[in-house]
Amino acid sequence: MIYKYKFLSFSLVCLLALAFIVWRISRPSAIKIANEKLAQSKSYGEIKWVWQEYENELAENEEWRSTIGQKLSRINLTNQQKLDLQKWYVFEKETDPNFVSQTVNTGKKQQTDSVRIPDTDDNIASLSESNKNLSIDQLARLYNQQGDEKCEAFKAANAPHLYHIANEYYRYAATLTNTNPKVCE
């Protein structure tokens, strides 16, 4: 009878050890969990929070730095956020081709702030190429007009899953004028 309990105890310990090994192998990596949280973040503050949460584990990971940089390039940052961004995140100019140096006037002194140009789709790029002689404000108005047209067309077609296309035009116009973008809702 005692032999039976020893065998059961041994079997239970082996089963728990096996379960622990399987869990260690199959659990998601820190980068996968961080990418999932980053995908859900929609504002500068949320992106910064995810970065700070995983900074100790992933700060040296190039894939993670690139993912954060891409996410930051898709949102419109205020001058204050750009200055704050320099404190906790450093873009790697040598390895990233999407850098532009902009001067941000902060009152008493001028600082150079590295920001990314948002990735544009072919329609926005072709619109910019065909209107090279326009000023930045005129080009921004043109992008807003295109966004309005797309937004109305998608609303008429009852296709809210396509609103992001109009929002890209709005985001690019806002980038040119350094304002908050319109949103197609």
Secondary structure, DSSP 8 states (H G I E B T S, - for coil): -HHHHHHHHHHHHHHHHHHHHHHHHHS--HHHHHHHHHHH--SHHHHHHHHHHHHHHHTT-HHHHHHHHHHHHTS---HHHHHHHHHH----TTT-TTEEEEEEE-SSSEEEEEEE-----HHHHHHHHHTTTS-HHHHHHHHHHHHHHHHHHHHHTT-GGGHHHHHHHHHHHHHHHTS------
